[in-house]
Amino acid sequence: MKPELEAEVNQLHADICSALADPNRILILYALADTPHTVNEIAVEAGLSQPATSRHLKVLRERGLVRAARQGVSVEYSLNDPRIIQALDLLRLVLRNSIARRASLLEEKTQPTPQESL
């Protein structure tokens, strides 16, 4: 791959990752996993204010993760690619394994050695 193209792809990848760096945006993506929603519906489901939800949706739209479509007087948001949920679920599995590994290490460090138990 040409260095210029590789740099552009890496930047696009970083842009998507930066959109996922906010927990509220992840909540919004999960809210849109099954069906399109309006801003107000997303706000209620995610427990956010309408202005905050709109700001997060703007970031997700700019990064190409969601799209907006006018439905009469309202605008509905939906995922551009439902595989983003699979990617988020995979990241959660990685996180779960990391937490389990850390918990296991903590248990090992807090268990008495055979000499200490005498």
KOLDO-158725 format. One line per 8 residues: number of its first residue (from 1); their letters; for each residue x negated, y negated, z negated of C-alpha. Coordinates in steps of 0.2 Angstrom, whole numbers, plus 2048, in hexadecimal, padded with zeros to 3 digits. Each point is the difference from the previous one (the first is absolute). Example, Ala and Ser with C-alpha at 12.3 -4.5 7.8 and 13.67 -1.06 7.14 Angstrom:
BEGIN
1	as	7C2 816 7D9 | 7FA 7EF 803
This chain:
BEGIN
1	mkpeleae	800 800 800 | 7FA 7EF 804 | 7FA 7F6 7F1 | 80C 7F2 803 | 80F 80C 802 | 7FA 809 7F0 | 7FF 7F0 7F7 | 812 7FB 805
9	vnqlhadi	807 811 7FB | 7F7 7FF 7EF | 808 7EF 7FE | 811 806 804 | 7FD 80F 7F4 | 7FB 7F3 7F2 | 80F 7F6 804 | 80C 80E 7FD
17	csaladpn	7F7 805 7F0 | 801 7EE 7FA | 813 801 802 | 800 80F 7F6 | 7F6 7F8 7F2 | 80F 7F9 7F7 | 80B 80C 7F6 | 810 7F6 804
25	rililyal	7FD 803 813 | 7FE 812 7FD | 811 800 7F7 | 807 7F7 80F | 7FA 80D 80C | 807 80E 7F6 | 811 7F6 7FF | 800 800 813
33	adtphtvn	7FB 813 802 | 811 806 803 | 80A 7F2 807 | 7FF 7EE 805 | 804 7F3 7F3 | 803 7ED 7FF | 7F5 7F5 7F6 | 80C 7FF 7F2
41	eiaveagl	803 813 800 | 7ED 803 7FF | 7FE 7F3 7F2 | 80D 809 7F5 | 7F8 811 804 | 7EE 7FA 7FC | 805 7F5 7F2 | 7F9 7F0 807
49	sqpatsrh	807 7EF 804 | 806 7FC 811 | 7F2 7F3 804 | 7F3 80D 7FA | 807 80D 80A | 800 7F5 810 | 7EE 7FC 7FD | 7FB 812 7FF
57	lkvlrerg	80A 804 80F | 7F7 7F3 80A | 7F0 808 7FC | 806 811 804 | 807 7F9 811 | 7F0 7F7 804 | 7F6 810 7FD | 80C 80A 80B
65	lvraarqg	807 80B 7F3 | 812 7FA 800 | 80B 7F8 80D | 80F 7F5 7FF | 810 801 80A | 80F 7F4 800 | 810 809 7FC | 80E 7F3 801
73	vsveysln	7FD 7F3 7F3 | 7F2 80A 7F7 | 7EF 806 803 | 7FC 813 7FD | 7EF 806 7FD | 7F9 811 804 | 7F0 809 801 | 7F7 7FF 811
81	dpriiqal	7F9 811 7FD | 807 80C 7F3 | 7EF 809 7FF | 7FB 7F2 7F4 | 80A 809 7F3 | 7F6 810 803 | 7F0 7F6 7FF | 806 7F8 7EF
89	dllrlvlr	805 811 7FA | 7EF 807 805 | 7F7 7F2 7F6 | 80B 804 7F1 | 7FA 812 801 | 7EE 7FA 800 | 804 7F5 7F1 | 808 80E 7F7
97	nsiarras	7F1 80B 803 | 7F5 7F3 7FA | 80A 7FD 7F0 | 800 812 7FD | 7ED 802 802 | 7FD 7F1 7F4 | 80C 807 7F3 | 7F7 811 801
105	lleektqp	7EF 7F7 7FE | 807 7F7 7F1 | 806 810 7F8 | 7EF 808 802 | 7F8 7F1 7F8 | 80C 800 7F1 | 7FF 813 7FD | 7F4 805 7F2
113	tpqesl	7F1 80A 805 | 7FE 811 7F9 | 7F3 7FA 7F3 | 80C 7F2 7FB | 80E 80C 7FC | 7F5 80A 7F4
